[in-house]
């Protein structure tokens, strides 16, 4: 199960084999309003398809393509324990200063088909040994009627629900891995959602929250800020 937290399986690969970042996460932030103020924020992480398959292999013990309450509970116990040591890789701001949130509630699911596909990611089309021969250039192989359909891209999705210290009108959320092992970026099309009210939101970079695995090449965290009237 350790492989199911921040892609521990990838940690087993030799460092020269992969360039930073190793894992891509698409993030959506939900701002929950009640009685004219924000009371919670939900942070949703969608792991890239390759990383997701490593995670799913560890978390989906019965291999049914879904995470049961028992599987989510086991994943939660491990994930929250590990992420607590990293401050959940998240910063919240309800006033003048960023702070780390307290322990969230946790949920997880498998998005099938994938809802997040990195721009540079694509499945390998050719079978081992070279490209598939063009029609008519090779004899057709008999069809295996009992063969299972090839699994398409999927995402493992984490959802963290953080209670705010007190109801507020303005909240900003940033997330980054200081080691840049995991690259967290806001969803390009829908970086935020408002639950229960109307708000004005904007996205920028948080210049005080960054990763700098390569000295002199900082990556500043995406920040989404929402304000209620």
N, C-alpha and C positions, 0 to 999 in steps of 0.2 A: 504493500500500500504506500510505501514511502515514495514510490515513483509517481504517485498521484498528487503530489504537492509540488507546485512550481516546477513540474517536469523533472523530478529527481532522476529519472532515467537518463535524461540528457547529460546530467552531471557525470555519468559514467563514461562518456565519450572523452577522448583525449583532447586537451585544450586546443592543439593546433588544428583539430579536425573541423572546428566551427569558428566563424568570426562572430564577434558580438554584434547585435544581440542574437541569442539562440532561439528565443521564443517571442512571437508577436501576439499581442492582445489588443482586441478591439473593445473599447470601453464606451458604455452608455451610462449616464448619470440620471437618476430619477429623483426629482425633488417632490416630497410629499407635503402637501399643505392641509392644514386643519384650522378652522376658525380664523382665517386671515393671516396665518403665520406658518412658516416651515417648521415641521417637527422631526422629520426624518429625511435622510437621503439614502437611496439605494444605488450601489455601484455594481454594474453588471460587466463581467469580463468574459469575452468570447475568445477562446484560445484558437490559434491558427490550426488548420486541418492536420498537419503533420504532428505537431505537438499534441493535439487532441487525441490522436489515435494511441499514442503512448500512455496518456492519462487514462483513456477509456479502458484500455487493456487491463490496467490495474484496478480501476474503480468498479467496472461492470463485471462483477464476479460470476454471474450466471450467464453472461454473454447474450442477453436478450435485446440489447440495443437501447435499454432504458435504465435509469437509475431508480431503484426502489427506495422507499423510506429507510430501510436498513442500510443500503449502500450509501445513501446521502449522509446518514448519521455517522458512519465510519469515516467517510471522506471529510466531514465537518470536523470531527475530533482531531484528525491529523492536520488538516489544512489550517484551522484556526490556531492550533498550537504552534505550528511553524511560522505562520504569518505574524503572530503576535510579536515574535522576536524581531520582526522587520517593520513594526509599526503599521502593518497591513499595507505597506507601500503607498499609503494614502495620507493626504493632508486636507484638513477642513478649515475654513475661515468664516467666522460669523461676526467679525469685528475688525480689529487692527492687526491681528497676528495669526499666522497659521498654527494649527495644533493637530496632534495625532488623535484620531477618534478612539473611543473606547470599544471594547469587544462587540462585534456585530452579531446578529443572527445570520445564519448561512443557509443557502440552498444551492442546488446544482441540478443540471439537466444535460441531456445530449440533444443538440439541435441537428436534426437529420431530415432534409438535406442541410448543408452548411449555410449559415446566414452571414458568415464572415469569410471572405476569400482574399488574402493579400494580393495586391496587384502583381507582384513578381512571382506568385506561386501558381503552379499548374501541375496536374498529374502527369507522370511520364507516359506517353502514348505507346511507346514501342516495347514489345516483349523482349526478355533477355535473348541475346543472340542477334539482334538487329531489327530493323523495321519490319512490319508485317507485309508480306508480299502483296502486290496489287492483285485485284480480282482477275482470275484467269491464268495467273502465272504459277499457281501451285494448287495441288489437290486440296479440296476442302476436307477439313477434319470432321469426323462425325460429331453431332451435337449430343452432349450429355444432358439428358432431360432431368437428371437428378441434381445437376450442379446448381449451387446457390448463385443468385445474381451477384455480380461484383459490387462490393460496397463502395458507394460514392463518398465524396468529402463530407465530413461531419465536424461540428464544433462541440467541445466540452464547454459548458457555460457555468460560471460561478456567479451567484448573486449575494452581495453583502448588504445588510440593512443596518444602518448606523442611526442611533437615536441622538439627536442634537442635545447639547447641555440645557438649552431652554428654547422656547419658540422664538423665532427671529424672522425678520422680513427679507434679509439678504444672506445668501450662503454661496461660498465658492468651494469647489472641490478640485484637487490636483492629485495625480498619482504618477509615481516614477520609481524605478528600481535603481538605486544609486550605483549598483554594480553593472547595470545595463545588460544583465543576463536576460532579463525580460524587458521588452520594449512595449510600453503601454501608451496607446494613442487613442484619442477620442474618435468615435465613428464619424466619418466624413459627411454622411448624409443626415444622420439624426443623432447628434452628440448628447442631447438631453431630452427628457420627458417631464412634464408637469402632471402630477396626480392631485386632483382635487381643487384646482384653482387656475388663475391666469397670472402669468409672470413674464417679465422681460429678461431674456438671457443673452449672454455673449461668451465667445470663446477667445482666449488669448494664451500667451505663454507666461508661466510663473517663473520669474527670473531668480527667485530664491530657492526653488526646488529643482534640482538637476541631477543628472548622472554625468560622469566624466571618466569613463573607462580608459579612453585615450586622452592623455593630458593635452589640454589646449583645444579639445573638440567637445565642448559640453553639449548635452542634449537637455533642454529645459522642458519641464513638464507641461503638458496641455492643462489648461485651467478653464473650467466652465463656471460662470457666475450667474445666478438668477436672483431677481429682485421682484418682490410683490408690491403692488400699489399701496 
